C-alpha cells in the first residue's frame, strides 16, 4: 500500500469549482472531485501554518497550550510512527517555515526530505544592494517584502518557481518508487499563500483594467483599499490558484500513467483559507476565524472502498489526517490522539464527532457542530491570563527572549505530555479578541456570517460543547479563566457572553480608523513605534496603556509600524488607541 498527501497552504474552498466557484479556472480540482470523496464539513483546528502541521503529526489540537512552535519532545509524530513501522516516508516542500526556528523539528521525522527555497521572503538569496522594487501596496517596512523581490529575480520562468520544483521532486519520487510497496509521500507547497506571485499564462485567465501600484501581498488588517484594488488582488490569488491546479493535474496524470489508483491513498488538503476582503478584512489571525479561513476543502481517495464523485457531510478536522494515514497502513493510534481515521466517513459518511474545536493561541476559541459556529472571546479586556507550555522555547522566526524565560516555571504534566513537566512561560497574543466580542452564527441560514445571533439557549448549548472539548484536550487553567468558563461542573447562564459583549460586536463592524480622527501632534498614533519608545515620556504612555504588550515578543515586530497601523491588525482596541493619542498630544 502507498499513500500520497498533496497539501496546499491557504486554499480557500470558496475559490474551488467543486465548492461552487464559477470564475476560477481549476479543471483538475474538478477532475479530482470526480475521483474522490469531497468533504463539505472539514474544519481546521489549531491555526495557522505550523500549529496545523503539528496537528497533522500529533492528531490532537495544540492551540490551547501553545502558539507557533516546533514539535515537542513528548509529541507523537505520524510520519515518524510510519517510519518506525516499516513505511518509507518522504517530504518535498517549499514551505520555508520548516527551516525557521518555529518549525525545525518537523521534517526530520520523515526518512528523507527535500526543500525548495524562495517563497514569501524566504531568507534565501543574498543581495546587499536593494533589488528593483515597484511602487506597491502596502508600503510596508516588513523586511520580508524586500527579500521577496530579491528572490523573484531568480524565478523568471515557471520552471524556476519553488512550487514547480516541489512537484517535480514529488513526481520524481513517485516515478522512482511506484513499483515498491509501503511508502508515504507528502507533496507540500506554500502556494496559494501570499504573495500571490504567478506568471502571465495564469494572469491572462483573469484580466482586469487595474493600473495602480503593484498589489499581490496584503497585510493582515482591515480593508482600506479601493474596490478596484480588492478585485485585482482576488485576480492575483485566482491566477496563483490556477497554477496550483496545474501542479495538482501533474499528480493526477502520474497516478493515471502508473496505475496507482488501485493501491494508493490520496489526500488533497490545506491548513486553512484566507480572507480576501470578506468581512472587510485581509488575511487571517487578527479577526475571528470566519468560514473563509477555517472551513477547508478536503478530497480523499481510498482504494479499499473506491468511493469517487460523492460528497461527504460528516464533520471532520485536520486532527483526523494523521490517524487516517495510520489506519491505512494498519498502525494503531496512540492514546493521546484525539483525531480519528476517516475510512468509514469516506465509505459511508459515518459521523465521527458531534462538534469540533478551533482557534489560535490567545485568540477566540471556537466550536462548531457543522451548522452553528460559536466564537468565544476573552471575558474581560486585556486577554489575560495567557501561558504557553513548552520544552521548545522558540517562536516563528526567533527564540523566546531570555527576559521571558526568566519568568518560566515548571508545570505539572498534562495528560498528553507522557509524564513530562513542560515549562510554563508567559504568553502573548497577536490579536485582541475582546474588541470583536463573542459571536454566534447559523451557517445554514447565514452562510456568509453577516448576521450574528443573540440566542441564550443556543449559546448555552454551544458553551457546553466547548467546555466538553476543552476538558478532553486537558486545557490549561489560564484558558478557562481568560474565557470566563468553568474548569469543572456544568456551564450555566452566568457564563454567557454574546449579550454582554454585543457593544464590541457592533463596534468591530465600524469602518477603520483614520489619522484624521486623532490629534495632530509631534508624537502621535501615526508615529512609528520605534520613535515612540525612544522617548522616555512616550514610552511611559505606552506602558501605562498597553501593559504586558510592551514586554512581549510583539514589540520588536511592531517597531516599524505606527500604533494606528497596529490597531488595524486588531492588536490595540479603539478606546485604548484614543486614550494613547490624547496622552501623547499632551507631551
N, C-alpha and C positions, 0 to 999 in steps of 0.2 A: 504494500500500500504506500501511496505517496500523498503529500499534501502541499498545496500552494496557497499562500496568503498574498493577495495584492492589496496593499494598503496605500491609500491616498491621504494627504493631510488637507484639512479644511474643505471637504467636499460637501457642499450644501445640496441636500437632496432635492430642493425645490428647483434646482437648475438641471435636473436629470430627466430625460424623456420618460423613463419608467415611472417617475413620480409626478408626471403631469406637465413638465416643461415643454413648451412648444417652440420657443425661439432658438433653443440650443441644438447645435449640430453634434450629436453624440450617438451615432448609429451603433457603436459597439456596446454601449451600455444597454441599448435596446436589444441587441443580439444576445447579450449576457442574460437579460431578464427572460429570454426565451429558452435558455439552457439551464436555469437555476431557479430556486425559490427566492422570491423577492419579499423582504420583510417590511411591513408597514408600520411596525411599532418597535423599532430599535432605538434605544437611547444611550447616549454616553453616560459616564459616571463621574469619574474624577477628571477635572479639567485643569489646564488644557493639555498640551502635547505630551510631555514626559509623564505626568501623572496618569494619562490614559494608557501609555505604554507600560507603566508599572502594573496597571490593572490587567493588561494582556498577559503579562508574565505571572502575576500572583493569583489572578482570579478573585480579587477582592478590591473593594474601594479603599482609597488611601487619603482622600481629601479632608477627612475629619481630623487626621493626626499630623498631616504633613503637607507642605506646599510642594513646589517643584524640587525634585531631588533624585538622587540615584536609587537603584535597588539597594535595599538594606541587607546586612548580613543574615538576618532572620527571615528574609523574604523567600518564598518559593519562586521558582522560575520555570515556566513550562518548557521553553527551549532547552534548558539545562536538564530537566527531567526526561525529555525525549532523548537527549544525548546520552544520559546515563542508562537509558533502557534500549540502546542499540539503534536509535533512529538518527541518521546523519542530518544535522541542521545547518543551514546556510542562510546568511543575511546579506542582501545587497541593498544599499540605501544611499541617498544623498541628503538625509536629514541631519543637518550639521549639529544639532544638539547632542547627538550621540558622542561627539568628541569634545564637548564642553564639560565644565565642572559638574553640572547638574544632571549629566546623563551617562557618565563614563563607566558605569558598571553593567550596562545592559548588553552590549554587543559581545563581550567575552563569554556570555552564557551559550552562544552558538559554537558549533565545531569550528566554523570558518566564517569570515565576513569580509565584505568589500565596501569601501567608502568612495564616494564621488563628490568632489568639492565644488563650492561656488554659490550655493543657494543663499538668499536673503542676507547679504552682508557677511557671509561666512569669512572669517579672517584667513583668507587663502593667499591670493597673490599680493606681493608687497610692492607698493608704489609710494615713494616718499613724496613726490610731487602730486598735487591734486589731479585727478582724471578730468577729462571733459565732462561737465555736468550741465544739463539744460535747466532753464527756469522750471521749477517743479512745484507741485502741491503734494504734501505740505512743505513749507520752507523750514524744515526741521533741523535741529542741531544734532540729531541722532547720528553718531559716527558710523553706524552700520550702513547708513544710506550712502555715505562716501565710498565705503568699501564695496558696496554693491555695484557702483559704477565702475570701479576697478575690475571687479570680476566679470562684468558684462563685456569688457574688451576681449575676453578670451572665449566668448560664446557667440561668435558671429554667425555660425551655422548651427542648425538644429542638431547635427551630429555631435557638436561640442557641448550641448546642454547637459547638465548633470542628470536630468530626468531621462534623457535618451540613453546616456551611458549606464544608468542604473538598470533600465530594462534590457539593454544589450547584455549586461552581465548576468541578469536573471535568465535570459533566454540561452546564454552560453551554458549556464549550469544545467538547465533542463535538457538541452541537446546532448551535453556530455554524459548525463546520468539517467536519461529516460529509461534505459533498459535495466537499470538497477532497481532494487526494492528498498523500502524503509528509509525514505528521506523526506525532509520538510524544508521548503524554500519560502522565505519571506522577501518579497519584492516590495520595497517601501520607498515611495517618492514623497518629497516635501510638497510637491505641487498638488492641487492648485492654490496653495498658501501664497499670501502676498510676499513679495511684489509679484504682480501678475505679468511676468515677462514671458512673451512668446514671440512668434515670428509672423511675417506678413501673410503667409498662406492661411494662418488661422485668423488673423485680424481682419482679413478680407471677408470672412464669413459674417462679420458684424460691423458693417460700415456705418459711420456717423459723420457729421459735419463739424465735429469738435476741432477747434484751432487754438485752444488755450494752453496754459502751462502743462508740461508733462505730468501725467497723473496715472500711476498704476500701483501705488502703495499708500493706502490710507493709514493715518494714525488711529488708534483706538480711542474714539471720542465722539461727541455729538456731531451730527452733520451740520456744517455751516456752508457747504459748497452749493453752487447753483444746480438746478435740475439738469442742465446740460452736462455738468461735471459728474453728477451722480450717474447719469445714463452712460457716459463714456467709461467710467470705472467699471460698471457692470459689463460693458462690452469687453473690456480687457480681461476680466475674470472669465467670461464665457470663451474667449479665444484660448486662454490657457487650459480651460476645461476640455476644449476640443482637442488640444494637443495631448492631454491625458487620455482622452478617448482613443486616440490613435495608438498610444502605447498599450492600452488595455487590449485593443484589437490584435496587436502582435502576440500577446499571450494566448488569446483565444485561437489565433491561427496556428500557433505552435502546438497547442493541445489537439487541434484537429489533425495537423500533419502527422503527429506522432501517436495518435490513437490513445491519448491519455485519459479521456473521459471515462474509460471503463474501470480505472483503479485509482483515480486521483481526486481527492477532496479539493475543492476550490472555494475559497472565501474571499470576497471582494468587499472591502470595508473602509472606514475612515475613523479618525479620532473624534472629530467634531466638525461643525459647519462654520458659518461666518455671517455676520450682519453686513449687508451691502446697502445700507440706507434704510432698511426696515426699522420701525420704531425710532426713526431719526438718529440712528447710531451707526457707526462704523466698527467692525471688528468683533471683539469678544472680551470677556473677563471683567470689564468695568460694570456694565449693566447686568441684570439678571440673565440667566441662560434661557432666552426665549427659544421657540421652536426651531428657528433658523440655525441655531448654533448647537443644540443638544439632541434634536430628533434626527437621527442619522440614517443614511442609506445602508442597506446590507443585502448581499446576494450570497447564497450558499448552494453549491452543487455537492451532493453526497452520492457517490456512485453506488452505494449499497441500496439506496432506495429509488434513485433515478427520477426524483421529482424535478420537473422542469416546466417553466412557463406558468407557475402557480404563485399566488400571493399567500402570505402568512400574517395573521393578525395578532398572534401572541406577543406579549410584552417581553422583550429580551434586552440585554445590555452588553456593553464592552466586556464586563467581567465574565461573560459566557464564552468568549472566543477561545481562551486558553483551555478550559475544560472540554470544549468541543474537540480540540486537537488531541488531547489526552485520550478521550474516549475512542476516537477514530483509530488510534494505534494500540488500544487495549490496555491503557495505563490508568490506574486509579487516581482520582483526585486526592489531594491532601485534606486533612480535617479543617485546615484554615481557609480553604477556598469557599467563597460564597456564590460563585458562578456555577452554572450547570451546563451539561452538554446539550447541544441543540438538535441532536439526531431526531428525537421524537417530534420536535417542532417542525423540522423540515418534512418529516414523513407524514404527519397527520395534524399539524397545527396544535399539538398538545400544549396547554398552558404550563409555564414553569414558575411564574411568580404572580402574586397579587399586585405588587407595587414595586417601583424601582426608585432608588435614591440617586441624586446627582448634585454636583456643585463644585466649587473650587475653594481652596483653603481661605478662610476668613470672609468668604462671600455669602450670598444666600445659600441656605441648604434647602433643596427642593425634593419633592416627591411627586410621582405620577402613578396613576393606575391605568394609564393608557387613554383615558378620556379627560380626567381632571388633572390639572397641574397646580401644585401649591408651592410657592416660593417664599420661604420664611426668612425675613431679615433679622438682624440683631434686635433685641428687645429695647435697647437704650442707645442713645448717641455714644460714639466713641468706639463701638465694636470691640469691646473688651469683655472678659479676658480672652487671650489667644495664646496658645503654646504649641510649638512643634515638638514632635517626639522622633528622635533620630539617633543613629550612630554614624551617620554620614553627613557631617556638617558643611554642606555646600548648597548653593542656590544655582539658578540657571547659568549664570556666567561668572561665578566667583565663589569664594569661600565665605562662610558665615563669619562676620567680623569677630575678632578676639574680644572686643568690648561686649558683644552679645554672649559669647561663650563663657565669659566670667560670671554670668548670671545663671549658667546652666546648673541643674541639679539632676541627680539620678532618680528616675521614676520607677514605680513598680512595674513589673512586666504586664503587658497586655495579653489577651487570650491568644493572639496570633504571633507574638514575639518569641515563642518557644522557650519560655523561661528566662529570656534575656531582658535586662533592665535597660531601656533606652535613656538618652539624655532628654530632659525637659528644658527647652530653650524658648525664651520669649518670642512670640510670633507676631507678625505684622501682615496686614492685608493691603493689596493693591487697589482696593475698592472700598466704598462706603455703602454697604447695603442699606443702612438706615435711611439714607437720602432717597431711596426708591420706595421704601415701605414694603410691607408684606403683600403678596399678590396671589390671587386665586383665579384660575381660568377654566372654562369649559371648552375643550378643543372641538367637541362635536358641533357646538353652535357658534363658536368663535375661533375658527382655526387660525386666524391672523393675530389672535391675542391682543385685540384692541379694546376690549371691554371687560376689565377685571370685575369679579363678582364680590358682593358682600353677602355671605350666606353662612351664618354661625353654625348651623348643623353640619353643613358640608365641610367647613373649615375644621370643626372638631374631629370629624371622621379622618380627614387628611392628616391632622396633627397626630392622631393615633397611629396611622400607618408610618409616619415619620419617626415617631418615638420607638416604635417596634423595630424598625430597620436600624436606627442608630444604636439601640441596645445590642442587636445582633452583631453589629460591627465593633462592639466594645468601644464606643465613642468616649473620648476623654471628658472629664468633668467640666472643663472650661467651655466645651461646646454647649452643654445644657444650660450653663449659667449665661453665656453670651446670647443664646437664643430664647431664654426665658422658658425652658421646658423642664419637666420633672425627670430627674435621673432614675426615679423608681415610682411605681404606682401609676394609676391612670391619669391622663390629661383631662382637664375639665374646662369649663367656660372661662375660668380665670387665666387660662393660657392662650386665649385667642388674641390675635394681633391685627387682623385686617381692619376692623373698625377703628381701633386705637391709632393706627398709622395711616389712616386714609388721607390726612393732610399731606403727608410725604408723597403718597401715590400721585395726588393731584399736582403737587409742586414739581415732581420729576417730569411731568408732561409739558411744562412750560418751555418756551424757546430758550436756546442757550444764552448765557450772559455775554455781554459785550463790554468793551473797555469804557464805552460812554456811560455805563451805569455806575462808574466808580469815580471818586475824586481824582482830579489831576494834581499830582504832587511829585516831588523829586523821587521819592521811593513809593512805589505803588504795587498793586497786584499785577501790573504789566511788566514789572522789573524782573529780569532773570533772577532766579533763586540764588545763584552763586553771588550776586551782588548784594542781595539782602543779608545773607549770612555773614558777609564780610564786614558788615557794620554791627557792632555790638547791640546798639539800641534796637535795630530792626530784627536782629536775631532773637532778642528778648521778646519782641512782639510775637514772632513765630512760635517760640517755645510756649508762650502763655496760651496761645490758641490751639496749637497743633499737638502739644504734649509729646507722647511717645513716638509720634511720626518723625520727630526731629532726630531721634536716635536710632531710627530703623534703617534697614538696607535700602529703603526707597530714596533717602536723601541724596546719596551720590548720583543716582539716576536722574533726580529731579533738577540738578544744578543748572543745566542749560535752559530750562523752561521757566516761564512765569507762573505765578500762582493761578492766574486766570486760565492758562493752558492746562495746568494740572487739574483744576476744577472741572474742565471739560471732560476729563477722564474719570470723573466721579470719585476722586480721592478726597476732595475737600467739598463740604456741602455749602450751599448758598449763604446761609446765615453766618457761618464761620468766615467765609470769604469777605462778606461785607464788614464784619467786625474787624478783621485784619486790615482792610483798606482804610477804615476810619482811624485806627491807631497809627498806621504808617503815615497818614496825612498829617497827624499831629506832631510828628518828629521834626 
